[in-house]
Amino acid sequence: MKLLASEHALVFDYIYSISAIVLEAGKDYLVEGRLSALAETSGCASFEELIRKAKADASGVLKRKIIDGITTGETLFFRDTSPFDLLRHKLIPELIDRQARSSLKPPIRIWSAACSTGQELYSIAILLRGMLGDPHRYNIRLTGTDLSDEAVARASAGYYNSIEMGRGLSDVLRAQNFTADTKGWKIRDELRALTSFRRLNLMEDFTSMGKFDIIFCRNVAIYFNEKDKASLFQRLSQRLEPHGSLIIGSMENLGTSCPQLESNRHLRAVYYKLLQGKAQAA
Ligand SMILES: C[S@@+](CC[C@H](N)C(=O)[O-])C[C@H]1O[C@@H](n2cnc3c(N)ncnc32)[C@H](O)[C@@H]1O
């Protein structure tokens, strides 16, 4: 189905309003490639009709299908490697030293914001189990959120096909952390039990998420405009414990949008911490 010039504003504005994703001129092929089948199966003769139907659909089902179609869920296990080296060699050892001083069961709370199909959060779970042995000695809370229902459902199921398994996992990690059945490779139950996934639009208020020791928010703000990006990183900084760390994508930077965060470097990894005295109240 062709996206007509007269439909651009309606379609792009609607997509922005439900996801904050900015589509500009020249991105017609994305809409055509990703939403044509949905428009046709929804009985719509044009994209304009699809958007009108979605707006009128009080159940929100069509809106969520548009989100599933338009979002880019590209991800892989241990993506970019360096953030996971950072966790292994610096952030987790420092966190445990610190938490063990005040708690018999040290809390480790990590949020994968825009987790897509779960590979990022499961990579963290795999790494923690490899480092810490029995996870029950710690109070581990690993939370994954994403805007797309389809992505969250896949992440929760924890099943991956052989192509996904071949992206970022060694044979040893695969054998240690997954079991094979007729549906594919499934993350082991003891790792799955450390995690929880839910739908969350990062443009909406997320103060109810509580505070985290480490937040991963990678490769999602690249789809947002500068104002929304700044608002997102501001609000994420308010979800960090005073000692917490924010990890963003390897091709991203905060610019000047978040003066309360300072950048730190460990080997090849860059991460952000609250400037002393600027930890904000919930
Ligand atoms: C490219 S994936 C990144 C996955 C993972 N963080 C990584 O770096 O491998 C981007 C994800 O952002 C999600 N997303 C897009 N807009 C969002 C929004 N407004 N709120 C929450 N998630 C969003 C998409 O559904 C998609 O799963």
The ligand as a Gaussian input file, in Angstrom:
#p B3LYP/6-31G(d) Opt

LIG

0 1
 C       16.456000      -1.075000      18.886000
 S       15.519000      -1.716000      20.250000
 C       16.722000      -1.634000      21.564000
 C       16.734000      -2.905000      22.409000
 C       17.856000      -2.974000      23.442000
 N       17.776000      -1.867000      24.386000
 C       19.220000      -2.978000      22.762000
 O       19.907000      -1.950000      22.763000
 O       19.586000      -4.018000      22.212000
 C       14.451000      -0.308000      20.587000
 C       13.235000      -0.672000      21.436000
 O       12.645000       0.548000      21.896000
 C       11.254000       0.331000      22.012000
 N       10.571000       1.637000      22.070000
 C       10.361000       2.534000      21.069000
 N        9.697000       3.610000      21.533000
 C        9.484000       3.404000      22.857000
 C        8.839000       4.156000      23.888000
 N        8.253000       5.333000      23.644000
 N        8.804000       3.624000      25.129000
 C        9.379000       2.424000      25.386000
 N        9.992000       1.669000      24.463000
 C       10.043000       2.145000      23.205000
 C       10.919000      -0.512000      20.801000
 O        9.710000      -1.221000      20.961000
 C       12.153000      -1.416000      20.676000
 O       11.928000      -2.664000      21.282000

